[in-house]
Amino acid sequence: MKRVICAPSTYIQGPGERKHLAEYYMNYGTEGACMIQDPFVSETYGTEIEASFREKKIPFVTEVFKGECCLEEINGIMGQMGKADVIFGIGGGKVQDTAKAAGYFSGLPVIIVPTAASTDAPCSRLSVLYKKDRTFDRYLELKENPRMVVVDTEVIANSPARMFAAGMGDALSTWYEASACARTGAVTRAGGAVSAAALALARACLEVILEWGPQALEDVKKKRCTQAVEQVTEANTYLSGIGFESGGLAGAHGLHNGLSLFPEAASVMHGEKVAFCTLVQMILEGRKEEEIETVRAFCRKVGLPVSLADLGLEHIEEEKLLEAAKKSLSQEETMKNLGLQLTPEEIVKVMRNL
């Protein structure tokens, strides 16, 4: 089977990078930029960002994103872009997905500027589309990854600590899922077998998270941009982003999608659910107790869930847990990449006993 690695053309990370977006724009465009920003970005950093474009006399259109990542919103933004030849997505996940989708439909290059290190989505060639009523629509597979991802670690250091911790929860799964896919020969989201490079990045992701994670979280709580924050931001965003897409997904994200069926878990962040599901995967794989305990202790230290009670699901009915387990075992999910013959009852038992 062929090996495929997908990645942004360029990844840039450092303090104050939001002030250099006009400079980066000039690598790809000449006519002007369309900047999709969420309201927080517009209010907090909009003046600084726009000043850099004015200084270089680059035309720009600013679209403040207040809706949903749906086709109506995407088409509306595309109708307001004018002559813009580069699209920026500056903000959270829905802003990023909207920018990537607009780039896909318009054929324009996309630069992603995340404002929190809460998921590994900024680097991926995927947009999650919803309907206007905020219900799930579909996954939009893109033709390419963003041309550039620019991460301002001053912005990350001032983001909510819970979001930063959730990013570590998402990143925590990267090695365990990639190594499972390598063992079973699964096809990754990039469309090939797991490469040595993807495995190396996934392994590095885990090592950085375990070594630097607790200190980085304390620094973010104090809004300090430190070496620890730099290390973990790169792991949450780039190492995990390339690791999951080119290394593959398995039990943790498969079970996450099952648990996401529950309204009771709606307030739990993506990475928080993934951290719990990573522990479930490790137990299902029969990993050594010492390794499992290392991950469990890390999760406790940074406030990530290690039990159904931590997810607010301690009283959930057995039938619902079985429904989630059945969903994770369906053919469209990635639990199958573990290569194990599992029953819903086995998965529920592990969840209950964590």
N, C-alpha and C positions, 0 to 999 in steps of 0.2 A: 504493500500500500504506500502511496505517496505520502510525504511529510509536508505539512503546510504551516507556515508561521505568518500570522497577521499582526500588524502593529501600525501605529501612527508613523508618518514620515519623520516627524520630529517631536521630541518630548522635551519641554523646558520647565524647570522648577527652580524657584528661589524667591527670596523676599523682595517685594516691590515690583514683581513682573507685570502687574496690572497696568503699570505706567508705560509699558513698552509695546502695547498691542498694535499701535500704528506702525511701528518699525517692523513687526512680524507680518503685518498685513501686506507690506510692500514686497514680500517674497512671492506673493500669489496674485496680487491684484493691482489694477491701475485706475479703475473707474470709481471706486467707492466701496464702503463696507456697510453691511446690514448687521447691526448688533442687537440680538435678542437677549434681553436682560430680565431677570425677575425683579419684582418691586423692591426687594431688599438691596439688590445690587445697584439699581437705579438711584435709590435714595442715599446709599452709603458710599458707593464708589463711582457713580455715574459721572460726576464732574471731573474727577481725575482721569478717567478713561477717555472721555470725550476731549479733554484738553490736549491729550497726546495727538489726536487726529487733527485738531484745529492747528496745532503747532506745525504739523507737516503739510497742512493745507490739503488733507485728504477728505473728500466728501463722505458723509456717513448718514445712515438712517438708524434711529434707535426705536426698537419695538419693545415696549414693556409687556412682558408676558403675564397675563392675569387669568388665563383660561385653563384649557386642558390640552394635552398632547394628542390632538385629534385632527382628522383631515381638514375640518372646517377652519381650525386655527392655523394650520400649516398653510392652507391655500390663501387665507387672509393675509398672512405675513408675506407670502410670495407676491401677492398683489400690491404690496406697499414698498417693495424693495427698490423700485426704479432701476437705475443702471448699476446697482451694486453687483460686484463680481466676486465677493467673498462673504461668507456668512459666519458670524460669531455666535456661539451659544455660551452666555456668561451667566452662571447660576447653578441651580440644582439639577437633579436628574431629568425632570420633565422639560426644562429649558434646553438641556443638552440633547435630549431625544428629538425635540422639535426642530432644533437647528440641524441635526444630522439628517432628519427626514426631509427638511426643506432643501438641503444640499443634494440629497438623492434625487428628488423630483425635478430640481432646476439644473442639475449637472454642475453646480458650483462647488468650489473647495470650501471646507468647513474647518474652523478653528474653535476648539472647545476650551473654555476657561472655567473649570469647576471652582466652586466657592466653599466646598467642604470635602474632606477626604473620607466620605461615608460609604462609597461603593467603588467597585472597579469598572464601572460603566463608561467613564469618559474616553477610554482608549478603544472601545469596541466598535465593530461595524454592525451595530444593531440598534434599532429604535423600538421602544415599546409603545404601541399606539393604543389609545383609548377612544371611546365614543364620547359624545358631548355630555352624556349623563354620568360620565366618569367610570363606566363599566369597561372591562377589558375588551379590546377589539382584536389585535393581532400583533405578532412580532414582524417587524419589517426588516428583512435581511438586506443590508446595504452592499453596494458594489465595492466600497473601500472603507478603510478606517479613516478617522479624521486626519487631515493633512498635518495638523499640529495640535498638540495639547499643551497649554500653558497653565502652570500651577503657581499661584502666588502664595508662598507659605506664610506671609504675614496675614493674609486673609484666612488661611486654614487655621492658624493659631488663634484667631478671634472667632472661630466658628463654635457652635455648641459642642461641649465635651462629649455628650451622648452620641452625637453623630460621628465624631472621631472614633469613639470606641466601637460603634457599629461597623465602621469601615474595617477595623481590625478583625471583627467577627467574620465579615465576608472574606477577608484575605486569609484568615486562618484555615479555611477549607481548601485553598488553592492546591497545596501540596498533596493533601490526602485524596482529593478527587483526581488530580493529574496522575498521581502514581497508580491509582486504581485503573484509570484508562490505559496507562502504559502496560499494566499487567494483563489486561483482558484484550488489548488490541482494539479498543473502541475508537470510533471516528469522532474527532473533535468538532467544535463549532466552526473551526477554520476549514474543515472538509478533508482532513487527512489523519494520519497516525500521529501519535505524540512524538515530537522530536526531542533530541537531547537538549537543545537550547531551551525549549519550553519547560522541560523537567528541571533544568538548572535554575531557571527563573522562579519556578514554583517553589523549589527547595529554599532558595535565597529569601523568598517572601516569608516563609515560615520562620526562618532563622532570625530575620530582622524583627519580625513582630514579637517573638518571644524575648529577644534580647533588649529591645528598645521600647517596647510597647508601654509598660507601666510608667516609665519616666516620661515618655512623650505625652501620655494622658494627663499626668500631673502638670506638665508644662502648659498644655492647652487650657486646663482649668484656670491657670494663672495668666493665660493669654500671652505666653512667652514663645517666641520663635527660636527654637534651639536646635542643636544637632539631632537630638532624639526626635523632634517633630519632623525635621527634614527626612530622616531615615524612614520613619513610619509612613509619612505622606507618600514617599516613593513606593513603598511596599503596597500600601492600600490602593494606590492609583495605577502605577505602571507595572510593577512585578506581578500583582494579582490580575491586572487587566490582560496582560499578554499571557500569563499563566493559565487563566480560566479559558480564554478563547482558543489558544493553540495547544493547551494541555488537556482540556476536556473537563466536563462536569460529571458527577456520579451521584452517590447517595445523598450527600448533604443538600444539594440544590433540588434533587428530586423530592426529598421529604419536605423541604421548605415549601415547595409548590403545593404539596398536600395540605400542610398546616395553614397555608394562606387562604384556604377555603373558608376558614372560620371567622365570622365577624368578631368573635371574642379576642382574636389575635390582631385585629386591625391596627391597634395602636403600637404594636411591636414592630420595630424597624427591621428591614430586610436582613441586615448583617447580624442582628440579635438572634433572629430565628435560625440563620445559617450556622451560627456558633453552636447552638444547642444541637442542631442536626448533624454537625461534624462529629460531635461526641457519639451520637447514635451510630453514625457510619463506622467510626473506629471500633466500637463494640461489636457491630455486626461482622466486621472483617476479622475479628479475633486478634486485634492488636494487643501488644503486651500491656499489662495493667500499669506499669511504670510510665509508659508513653501516654496512655489515656489520662493518668493522674496529672502529668505535666501540663497537658492542655486544659484539664478541668481546673487546676490551681490557677493557671493564667487567666482563664475566664472569670473566676471569682475575684481575682485581684483587680481586673479592669471593669468589673460590673456587668459582664455578659452572662446570659442565662445558662444555667447548667441543669435545669429541671423544668418540668411542666409547670410547677408552682411559680418559678421565676418568669414564665411566659404568661402567667395569669390563667393557666388552663388546668389547674389542679383538680377542679370539679367538673371538668368536661366529661360528657357521657362516653362510655366505651364505644358505642356505635359510631360516634363522630371520629374518634381516633382511628377506628378501623377504616372509616371512609377515607381519611387522610392517607393512611398506609396503602390502601388499594389504589388511590390516585398516584402515589409515588411509584407504584409497581406497574403502572400502565405503560404501554409501548411508547407513548409520546414523551414520557419522562425519562430521566437519566439514571434512575436507580439501577436499571439493567446493566449499566456499565461496571457495576461491582462484580458481575459474573457469578452471582450467588443465587441459589434457589431459595428464595425467601417467601414466607407467608405474611399476610397482614398481621396475624396474631404475634408472630415473632418480633416484628417491628414495634408493635404496641407494647409488648412486654419490656423491650429495652427502654422505650420512652418512659414507661411507668417506673422503672427501677433506677433510673438515673438519679 
